[in-house]
């Protein structure tokens, strides 16, 4: 009897928040998962234990994505632990506030390293590790604000805009062995100084009366991981949030 192909993913930033939800969603969908974290070892191990309880395999791997040598080694470590990797989800993201008045090179550099360079290095590594005749996928977490620009979080926005462009360029360069797709959430979790009440209010500022939930994003990631006809494009999962222009970031719509 022919066995179904092994489905194994590496999810960056999978110890907490949205990365954790994506890792758990993939596990529910039959994927084994390498759980990347930087410093949140306790949370990463908790994610691993939850995945193991589902009957899937999992391992926690630490890596500073601002370090090129460590980032280049991450995929090979995941392969050594779990076998062939066919999906990389670039969920880890630096999200520090700046604007046109507080902008500086150090903050821009930090965002570009974590949010742009690391995903490119991991895509490069996945292409090298994918056998001829096989196909893998990279899913880059983007942001609905790229389709609804405002000047808040300047360095973050520039890094995600660059990653969106890289998604197109990598889809061209790495085909047919690797598909590269974007996934753009709306307001999904409480961030920064936002209150729970403020989040709930801002979350409804969409045509559908709700933005994205962690479950929405996890389901979308599972879809993109298996959608073999999709590459070089971005799926917005935001309740239509990008259709309502705002002068400030949505997290400031209410506090």
C-alpha positions in Angstrom: 0.0 0.0 0.0 1.3 3.4 -0.9 1.7 5.7 2.1 0.5 9.3 1.8 3.3 11.8 1.5 4.7 13.2 4.7 3.5 16.7 5.5 6.0 18.6 7.6 6.1 22.4 8.1 8.4 24.9 9.8 6.5 27.8 11.4 8.6 30.7 12.6 7.4 32.6 15.7 5.2 29.6 16.6 5.6 29.8 20.4 2.9 32.4 20.9 0.1 34.4 19.3 -0.6 34.0 15.6 2.3 31.7 14.9 1.1 29.3 17.5 -2.4 29.2 16.1 -1.0 28.5 12.6 1.2 25.7 14.0 -1.8 24.2 15.8 -4.0 24.6 12.7 -1.5 22.8 10.5 -1.2 20.0 13.1 -5.0 19.6 13.1 -4.7 19.4 9.3 -2.3 16.5 9.5 1.1 18.3 9.4 4.1 17.6 11.7 5.5 20.9 12.8 8.9 22.4 13.7 8.1 25.2 16.2 10.5 28.0 15.9 11.1 30.5 18.7 13.7 33.1 19.7 13.5 33.3 23.5 10.1 31.9 24.4 11.2 28.4 25.2 8.5 27.6 27.7 5.7 28.7 25.4 7.4 26.9 22.4 7.5 23.6 24.4 3.9 24.0 25.4 3.0 24.4 21.7 5.0 21.2 21.0 3.2 19.3 23.7 -0.2 20.4 22.3 0.8 19.1 18.9 2.1 15.8 20.2 -1.2 15.4 22.0 -2.9 15.5 18.6 -0.8 12.6 17.5 1.5 14.6 15.3 5.3 15.0 15.6 6.8 18.3 16.7 10.0 19.8 17.8 11.0 23.3 19.3 13.9 25.0 17.6 15.5 28.3 18.8 16.9 30.8 16.3 17.6 34.5 16.3 16.3 35.5 12.8 18.4 38.6 12.8 21.5 36.4 12.6 22.2 35.2 9.1 24.3 32.1 10.1 21.7 30.9 12.6 18.8 31.5 10.1 20.6 29.6 7.3 20.9 26.6 9.7 17.3 26.6 10.9 15.8 24.6 8.1 18.5 21.9 8.2 17.9 21.6 11.9 14.2 21.1 11.3 14.9 18.5 8.6 17.3 16.7 10.9 14.6 16.5 13.6 11.5 15.7 11.5 12.6 14.7 8.0 11.8 16.4 4.8 10.1 19.9 5.1 7.6 20.9 2.4 6.2 24.1 4.0 7.7 27.1 5.6 5.4 29.7 7.2 7.2 33.0 7.9 5.0 34.2 10.8 7.7 35.7 13.1 7.7 39.4 12.8 9.1 42.5 14.5 6.4 45.1 15.1 7.9 48.2 16.8 6.4 51.6 16.4 8.0 54.5 14.6 6.8 57.1 12.1 8.3 59.7 9.8 9.4 61.8 12.8 11.0 59.1 14.9 12.4 57.0 12.0 16.0 55.9 12.3 18.3 53.5 10.5 18.7 51.1 13.4 15.0 50.4 13.7 14.6 50.1 9.9 17.6 47.7 9.8 16.1 45.6 12.6 12.7 45.3 10.8 14.4 44.5 7.5 16.5 41.7 9.0 13.6 40.0 10.8 10.7 40.7 8.5 12.4 40.5 5.0 15.9 39.0 5.0 15.0 35.9 7.2 12.0 34.9 5.1 14.2 35.1 1.9 16.9 33.0 3.5 14.4 30.4 4.5 12.9 30.3 1.1 16.3 29.9 -0.4 17.0 27.0 2.0 13.7 25.4 1.2 14.4 25.5 -2.5 17.8 23.9 -2.0 16.3 21.2 0.1 13.4 20.4 -2.3 14.1 17.4 -4.6 13.6 17.7 -8.3 10.1 16.8 -9.2 8.8 17.7 -5.8 7.0 20.9 -4.7 7.2 22.9 -1.5 5.6 26.2 -0.4 6.6 29.3 1.5 3.8 31.3 3.1 4.8 34.9 4.1 2.6 36.6 6.7 2.0 40.1 5.4 -0.6 42.7 6.5 -3.8 44.2 5.2 -2.4 47.7 5.7 -0.3 47.2 2.6 -3.5 47.6 0.7 -4.8 50.4 2.9 -1.7 52.5 3.7 -1.3 54.8 6.7 1.9 56.4 8.1 2.0 54.5 11.4 4.6 51.8 12.0 6.8 53.2 9.2 9.7 50.7 9.4 7.4 47.7 9.9 5.2 48.8 6.9 8.3 49.2 4.7 9.6 45.8 5.7 6.3 44.1 4.9 5.9 46.0 1.6 9.4 44.7 0.7 8.3 41.2 1.7 5.3 41.5 -0.5 7.5 42.4 -3.4 9.9 39.5 -2.5 6.9 37.1 -2.5 6.4 38.0 -6.2 10.1 37.8 -7.1 10.7 34.6 -5.2 7.6 33.0 -6.8 9.2 33.8 -10.2 12.7 32.7 -9.3 12.0 29.5 -7.3 9.3 27.9 -9.5 8.4 25.2 -10.1 10.0 23.6 -7.1 8.7 26.2 -4.6 5.4 28.1 -4.5 5.6 31.4 -2.7 2.4 33.1 -1.4 1.4 35.9 0.9 -1.2 35.8 3.6 -2.4 39.2 4.9 -4.4 39.3 8.1 -6.4 42.2 9.4 -6.6 43.1 13.1 -6.4 39.7 14.7 -5.1 39.9 18.2 -4.7 42.7 20.9 -1.4 44.5 20.2 0.7 47.1 22.0 -1.2 49.4 24.3 -4.6 48.4 22.9 -7.2 47.5 25.5 -9.5 44.5 25.2 -12.5 46.9 24.8 -10.6 48.9 22.2 -9.7 45.8 20.3 -13.3 44.6 20.2 -14.4 48.0 18.9 -11.7 48.3 16.3 -12.2 44.6 15.2 -15.7 45.6 13.9 -14.5 48.4 11.6 -14.9 46.2 8.5 -17.6 45.6 5.9 -18.3 42.2 7.4 -18.5 43.5 11.0 -15.4 41.6 12.0 -11.8 41.4 11.1 -9.7 38.2 11.1 -9.6 35.7 14.0 -6.6 33.5 14.7 -8.7 30.6 13.5 -9.4 32.4 10.2 -5.7 32.8 9.6 -4.9 29.2 10.5 -7.5 27.9 8.1 -6.1 30.2 5.4 -2.6 28.9 6.0 -3.8 25.3 5.7 -5.5 26.1 2.4 -2.5 27.9 1.0 -0.2 25.1 2.1 -2.2 22.6 -0.1 -3.3 24.9 -2.9 -0.9 23.7 -5.6 -2.2 26.1 -8.2 -1.5 29.2 -6.2 1.8 31.1 -6.3 3.0 34.8 -6.4 -0.2 36.2 -5.0 -1.5 37.4 -1.6 -4.7 36.2 0.2 -6.3 38.9 2.3 -8.2 37.5 5.3 -9.4 40.6 7.1 -13.2 40.9 6.9 -12.7 43.5 4.2 -10.8 45.8 6.6 -8.5 47.0 3.7 -11.6 48.5 2.0 -12.1 51.1 4.7 -9.4 53.8 4.5 -8.1 55.1 7.8 -5.6 57.9 8.6 -4.1 56.0 11.5 -3.3 52.3 12.0 -6.4 50.3 12.9 -5.1 49.5 16.4 -5.5 53.2 17.2 -9.1 53.3 16.0 -10.1 52.7 19.6 -8.2 52.0 22.8 
